[in-house]
Amino acid sequence: MRDAKEEHDPAGVVYCLSQLADLYRQQGDLESAFRTFQQGLAWVNNISYAPLVEAEIQKDFGLFYAQIGDWDQALRHSSAASSSKVAANDPASLELVGYWLQCCNIRETARRNRRDTAAIDIAHSLTLRQEEAELLLKRASAHLTLKQQALAEADIATATKLASNLAAVPLQIEASLAWEMRGCLSSQEAEASYRRALQLAEQTGEREQQSVALVGLARAQRSEGKLEDAAISLKRPEDT
């Protein structure tokens, strides 16, 4: 960075600051990351000749805000990154547009998450247990999109307990499938989850849910190397 300053290369300075700030962000030192990003942005007006560098620091600053959950700011910086003066056919430009669209989706998910939380509180206060469980499973999906694994698991666990207490079989099936949706179950745990969902679906005669459970079961069995069992599971919907 010293060489870039001495050679009066603002783009080089911004690039170095951007890389340093992103390193701080990845290490979890958000205070240093924020300070360094601000330093980099102070040089941005001087790098109109290097739009890719300007776009890169805007994108990285957007990632910083995404990490702390400020999706409005994340979207603002990703929008600035994608609208930089970059050639439309440049692969880096296309990547930035994709990142901007991702931020749009995540911000909307975060907003839905807040609305779901308000609805859950209302359902809980009115003792509408089934509605509360359904909303918890919906919010768990949003948590997963936002990479909030622990919060998703807590919602699924609460919904599972509510469904069990209500003896609501369709809701129990949905909760069982939600556990596998977390994406961190082992193959054995996923198989057990799908078997549980399948048993419940067979009790109610829900053909569509049986098919979903069987396909998931086959996928888990294939991951475990149980190819014959997987083939049998996939064939079962045809036999019912």
N, C-alpha and C positions, 0 to 999 in steps of 0.2 A: 504494500500500500504506500509506503514511503516513496518508492520509485515512481509510482503513478502520480503522486503529488508533485514530486520534483520535475516530472516530465509534463506537467500540466495536462494530465489525462483524466478528466473527471469521470469518464466511464469506467476507467480502471479502478478509481477510488470507490465508486459506487459498487462495482462488482465485488471488491475485497470486503467492503462493509457488509454487503448482502450475505456473502458466504460466512463471514464471522458471526453475524446475527443469527443466521439459520443454524449454525453450530451451537450457539448458546440455547436456541429454542429446543433443539433436539436433546440437549443435556438437561433441560428443565430450568435453566437459569433465565426465567422470563424477564426479570428486571433488566439484566444486561442485554438481552435480545431486543427489548423495546427501545432501550437507549441507543443501541447500535443501528437499528432500523431507522430511527429518527435522524441519526447522523447521515445515513445514506440518502434519505429522502431530501435532506437539505441540499444535496448536490444534484438532484434530479433535473432541475431547471437548466443545468449546464450540459446535459447529455442528449440533446435533441438529435445529435448525429449517431446515436447508438440506441435505437428504440428497443432492441432486444434486452439490453442491460436494464433499461428503465422498467420494462415489463417484468423482468425477473425479480427485481426487488419489490415491486408491487405484489407479485404473486407470493413471494416469501413472507411479506408483511401480512398478507391475507391468511396464510397458513398459521402465522403467529396468533392472530385474532381468533381463528378457528380453534386453536388449541385451548384458548382460555374461554371459549364458548360465546364470544361476542360475534354473532353471525352477521349482524348488520354491517359492522366494520369489515368483516371478512369478505362480504359481498362487495362492499364499496371498493376495496383494494383489488379484488379479483376482476371487477368490472373495469377498473383503470388499467389493469394488466392486459386484459383482452382487447381493449380499445386503443392500445398504443399503436403508433404508426408502423405496423409490421406488415410485410407482404402477405396477402390473403392466402397464397399457396405455400407459405413457409410452415414446415412441420411444427416449429416452436409456437407459431401463432395459433395453429389448430389446437395444440395442447393447452394453451392458455384459455381458449374459448371453452374447451371441455372442462377445465378447472372452474371457470366462471359458472357454467351450467350446474356443476356439482355443488358449488356454494349456494346457488339459487335453491336447489333441491333441499340441501341441508337446512338452510334458513327457514324454508317453509315447514320442514319437518319439526324444527325446534318450536315454531309457532304453534303447530298442531299439538305438540307435546304439552305446551303450556295450557292450551284449551282443554286437552284431555285431563290434565291434572285438576283443573277447576271442576270439570264434570265428575271426576272420581270423588272429590271432596263432597260434592252435593249428593251423589248417590250414597256415599257412606253415611252422611248425616241423616238421610231419609231411610236408612237401612234397606236400600234397594240392592241386595247382595248380588243377584245375578247380573244386573247392569254394571255394578262395581267391578265384578270379575271380568266381564267382557271389555270394559274400558281399560282395565289393568293390562290385559293381553294386548290390546291395541297400543297402549303406551309402551309396552315392552318392545314391540316392533320398532317404534320410533327411537327408543334408547339404543337399540342395536345399530340403527342407521347412524346415530350420533356417536357410535363406538363407546357407549356407556354400559359396558358389560355387567358390572355389579348391580346397577340400577335395574337393568332388564331382568336379571335373575331374581331380584327381590320381588319385582312385580309378578313374575311368573309363579313364584312360590306362593305369594299371597292369593293369586287367582286360583291356583291348584287347591289350596286349602278351602277357599270359599266354594269351589265347585264340588269338592268332596262333601262338605257340610250340607250343601243343598241337594246332594244326590242327583245333580243335573248331569246326566250322562253325556249329552252332546258337548257341554262345556268342559267336562273332564277330558273328552277326546281332544278338544282344541288345546287345552292346557298341556296334555301329554305331548302333542306335536310341537308345541311352542318350546319345550325343553330342548328338543333336537335342533330347533331353529336357531338356538343360541350360537351354534357353530363351534362350540368348544367341547362337545361330548366326545368321548372315545367311541370307537366302533361298537364296543360291547354295550356301553351305556345307550347309544343310539338305538341299537337293536332292541334293548329292553324297553326303551321309550315307545318304539313303534309297536312292539308286541302288546304293550299295555293299551295303546290307542286302538289296536286291532280288536282286542278282546272286548273293549267297550263298544266299538262300532258294531261288532257282531251281535251284541246284546240288543241293540236298537234296530238292527237291520238296515243301518245307513250304508247303502252300497257305495256311494261316492267316497265317504270317509274310509270305508274298508279298502277301497282301491288306493287312496292316498297312503294309508298306513302300509299296505303291502308293497308298494313301490319303494317307500322309504326303508322298509324292512329289507328288501332285496338289495338296496344300495348299501346298507350297513353290513349285510352278510357278505357282499362282494368285497368290501373293504377288509373284512376279516379273512378273506380267502375261501369262504364257504360258497364256492361257485354252484354246486349242485343245489344247496338250500336256496340260493338266490334265484336260480332258475325255477324252482318249485314255487317260490313266493310270487314270481312274476306270472306264472301260469294259473295261479289260483283265481284271479278275477275272471278268467275265461271259463272256469269250471263252475262258478257260482251262478 
